[in-house]
Amino acid sequence: MLGMMQNWQLTCDKILTHAKVNHPDRFVVSRQLDGSITRTSYGEIYDRSRRLSSALIKRGIKLGDRVGTMAWNNARHMETWYGLMGFGAICHTLNPRLHPNQLKYIINHAGDRMFFLDLSFVPLLEAVQAELSSVQTYVLMCSRDQMPQTTLPNAVCFEDLLAEGDDDVVWGGFDENTACGLCYTSGTTGNPKGVLYSHRSNTLMAMTCAMPNMMGVSGTDTCLMVVPMFHANAWALTFTAPMVGMNLVMPGPMMDGASIYQLLDSEKCTVSAAVPTIWLMLLNYLEETGKKLPYLNEVLIGGSACPRAIMETFDKEYGVTVIHAWGMTETSPLGTAARVQPEIEDLPYEEQLSYRLKQGVPPYIVEMRIVDDAHNELPKDGRSSGHLLVRGPAVSNAYFGAENGSILDEDGWFNTGDVATIDPLGYMQITDRSKDVIKSGGEWISSIDLENAALGHPAAAECAVIGLPHPKWDERPLLIVQLKPGMEATPESFYEFLTGKIARWWMPDDVVFVEAIPHGPTGKISKLELRKTFKDYKLPTI
């Protein structure tokens, strides 16, 4: 026997429709490319998003079509998200920090029919557009008077495209499992992999993020959304904010400490979310200027492990609570949050801090366990370390367009690639990574890809890359080179060789030369031995 409830589909268009009906005047503030501030509201974003849907339909975009975006956090980007998702098209967000070769692969693999971009990224797309096989139209996210000369074919400015639409458009009406968002992750070796979100998964994640044990936000909050909309679904904030009626402040391209502080103060932001690097820059600015944070209550820190010093400084100097969180593109993304549970709320500060520095406890929709190499479940004792597995309605089960099908084990668990412990209270802590990737400022750098690029240097016999601790970026790459017999080279020659072959932020912080690179029993490079050798090595950038 089935229940007798309405079959109300959980589609993302309903989120913005709810905001239009119930809190249309709650504000959305955007910093533009020139530094100016513009203001709009959920009601206006709803109206413009519907006109954008109409214009896109008239231009032949239909349910299931992929449309790329490369833009900063701003109102037009938000309008693009809802304008696409409202009628069932798929919003494909791209990270502008990727190397052009990766961008070309991702856009072609996704089969994007149109592409929306901020003016900052016009040169980047112009450089690769000849090799993009599917994109038919480029939409520059500006007004007509800001429209630049460009070689991009069929380029149109955002406001002109919007003028082609009208209010005669139907949103929703499709199954909640319909795809609505696409984000590629390059955290592993090989080509980037596409995570295809559904309307249901995004709606459930948005509701989950609003829960008190997670972000704990409501209509009384104003959020500075620093986490980029092109990164891991913007930590669901683009959906959670209009769902609960939270005012939203978007920083655009300006992420330095002074710019972040200016918005936090002028807009009286109560909450924010970003990777540790952003908060380190803010804290440095506050220390230099003596300014305070009278309105900010909480900051969510994820993407990389939060350094103890950041959490303590926010606590003791500014009265701001840090909520440590963990997730990944494949988990939509929030997987845990380290809020103070009742069992630890009366502990002394130092003991409580030891829990808050962990990655945290999963919400209702995320199941989590750790297993050994034989896939046996390990105890949640806070000491046993194993492979971290997750499952739930907002966890990916396959990669877009992949030939190998499901990425889950026979019981439906996804292997995160992290090694972790879980304590008796449910707090998970990442202790290691099973993949040789380097996490710098919240972004992944593939050591294998970097090694392969460096190996093309004419003097290189073998190359290895390991991550070393960095106070600002969490980790930075060290390139270790074994030269060919009789050959000589300098670190500068490797920097010059790698320029243009990798993303600039992937460039190693140092290059060292060794007589021989160690290998393990199977012939693979022994990263373990290299980490032991260079455990006390200090990067020149520190």
C-alpha positions, 0 to 999 in steps of 0.5 A: 500500500502506498501513502496518499501524499501529493507527488510533488517533485523536488526540482530546483525551480521550486526553490527560486519560486518559493523565494519569489513568493515568500521573500522576494525583497531579500537582497543579493549583492554582487561585486562586479569586475570593476569593483562596483557594487550592484544590488538586486533581490530574489524577486528580480532574479526570479523574473530575469531567470524566467526571461532567460529560460524563454530566450534559451528555449527560443534559441533551441536549448532543450531539456537535457542540453548542457550549457557551460558557464565560467563566471565569478560569483555574481547575480548574473551567474545565479540567474544563469543557473536558475534560467537553465535548470528551470526548464530542464537544461543542465548547468555545467560550471567550469573552473577557470583555474584549469589548464586550457587543455583540460578546459578543452577536454571538459567542454568537448566531453560535456558537449556544451551547446552554449557557453556563458562567461564573464569578461575576465575569461574572454581571452581564455575562451578565444584561445581555445574556441577553434578546438571546441566542437559543440559550442554554438553561441557564447554569451558574455555576461555584461550589458551592451555598452560593456560588450568587447570586440571578440573573435568568439563566434555568435557572441551575444551580450547577456542583457541582449539575450535576456531581451529576447525572452518573455514571461511565457515559460513553464518551469518544472514539470519533469521528474525530480531525478532529471539532471540539472548540474554538471561539475568535473573533478580532476582530483585523480589521475587521467582525464577530469570526470564529470559529476552529474547532479539531479534536481532531487540531489541538489534539493536534498543537499540544500535542505541538509545544509540549512540544518542546525547541525550543518550550516545552520542558516536561516532568513535572519542571516546574511551570507558572504558566499566566497566559495566559488559557484564553479567549485563543488556546487558552491557548497549548495549555498546558491540553493540554500540561500533562496530556500531559507530567505538568507540574504546573499553577498557575492564577492566577484573576483576580489578575494583579498583580505581587504575586499573580503572585510569590506563586504563582511562589514558593509553588508553586516554578514553573519555567516560565510564559507570559504577555503582556509587560504581566504581566511588566512588573508582576512586574518592577516589584514585584520592584524595589520589594520586592527579592525574587528568583525562585529557582525560575523558569527560563523565561518564554514571552512572546507576544501582543505583542513583548517589549521589550528591557528586559524580556528583559535584566532577566530575564537579568541580574537574575534569571537567568530565560531569556525565550523570545520567541514568536509566534502567533495564534488561527488558528495554534492558536496557537504559530507560532514560538519564539526559542530559541537555535539551535546556530549562535548559541549561541557568539555574544556576548550582544548579538549573541545577544540580537538573535536572541532578540528576533525572533519566532523559528523555526517548529516542524515542523508550521508552514511559513512564507514571505514574499511581495511584493504580487505573491505572489512568494516573497522571500528569507530574508535577514533584510532582505527584508520581505513578507507573512507566510504560514503553513500546517500541520495546526494552521492554520485553513482557514476561519472558522466559519459564514462564507459566503466559505469558504476563507481560504487562497490556491490553494497552501494558505497563510494570510495572517497580515496581518503583514509580516515578515522571515526570516533565513538561520537561519529566525528570523522577525521582525514588522516591521509590520502590514498591518491598522490594528489596535492591539495593547494588552497582547496584545489587539487594538483595531480602529482602524476600529471605534474610528473609526466609534464616535467619528464618531458624536459630533455635532461630528466631521467625520472621525476617525482612530485610530493606535497610539502606543508605550506602555511598559506596554501596547506600544501605546495608541490616539490619537484624531485628530479633524477637527471640523465647521465652526463646532463645538467639542468637548473630549477629555472630551466624546469620552470621555463619548460613547464610554463604553458604546459600546466596551470600556473598555480600548479608550478612547483615551489621548488625543484631539487636534484637527486642521484636516484629516485627510490622505487618500491617492490613493484617498481613504482616510485616510492613516495613514502621514502621521498616523504621521509627524505624530505620531511624536514625540507623547507620550501623557499616560498615559506 
